[in-house]
C-alpha cells in the first residue's frame, strides 16, 4: 500500500548559498542539509553550512585555533628571534 506523500517543500535559499554551476531551473542537485525532528516535522537548520536563520553560526562551522608562540631558551635566542644584534 502506497502512502500519500506530501508535495515537495519550497525553501528560500539562505544568504550565501550558491547553486552548483550545472544546476538548471527545475533540475535536481544534491546539498548537505542539517535538520532536526520536532513535533513530527523535519526542521531544516542549514543548507551547505549556510544557516536558514541567517544569524546563527553552525556548530561545526568555526574551529578556534590556539596560537602558541615558542619561547626562546635564553636572552641571546630571544634577541636573535626579534632581529636585534647579539
C-alpha positions in Angstrom: 0.0 0.0 0.0 1.4 3.4 -1.0 1.2 6.2 1.5 0.1 9.6 0.3 3.3 11.7 0.1 3.2 15.5 0.9 4.1 17.7 -2.0 7.8 18.9 -2.3 8.6 21.7 0.0 9.9 25.0 -1.4 12.5 26.8 0.7 14.1 30.3 0.2 17.8 29.7 -0.1 19.9 31.0 2.8 22.1 34.1 2.3 25.4 32.9 0.9 24.0 29.8 -0.8 25.2 29.3 -4.3 23.8 26.6 -6.5 26.2 24.4 -8.5 27.1 25.7 -12.0 25.4 22.8 -13.6 22.1 23.5 -11.9 19.3 24.4 -14.2 15.8 25.6 -13.4 13.7 22.6 -12.3 16.7 20.2 -12.4 17.6 18.3 -9.2 21.0 18.6 -7.4 22.4 17.5 -4.1 23.0 19.6 -1.0 24.2 18.9 2.5 21.4 19.8 5.0 21.4 19.9 8.8 17.9 19.1 10.1 16.2 18.3 13.3 12.9 16.5 14.0 10.5 18.5 16.1 6.8 17.6 16.7 6.7 15.1 13.9 8.2 17.5 11.3 11.7 18.0 9.8 13.1 21.4 10.6 15.8 22.5 8.1 18.5 24.4 10.0 21.1 24.8 7.3 21.9 24.0 3.7 25.6 23.5 2.7 26.6 25.1 6.0 24.5 28.3 5.4 22.0 28.8 8.2 18.4 29.4 7.3 18.1 31.6 10.4 20.6 33.9 8.8 22.3 34.9 12.1 23.1 31.6 13.8 26.5 30.2 13.3 26.5 26.4 12.7 28.1 24.2 15.4 30.9 22.7 13.3 31.5 25.8 11.1 34.1 27.5 13.3 37.2 25.9 14.7 39.1 28.0 17.1 42.8 27.6 16.9 45.1 28.4 19.8 48.3 30.2 18.7 51.3 29.3 20.8 54.5 31.2 20.3 57.6 29.3 21.2 59.6 31.0 24.0 63.3 31.3 23.2 65.6 29.3 25.5 67.6 32.4 26.7 68.1 36.1 26.2 70.5 35.7 23.2 68.0 33.5 21.4 65.2 36.0 22.2 67.3 38.8 20.7 68.1 36.8 17.6 64.5 35.9 17.1 63.5 39.6 17.4 66.1 40.7 14.9 68.2 42.6 17.4 72.0 42.3 17.1 73.5 40.0 19.7 
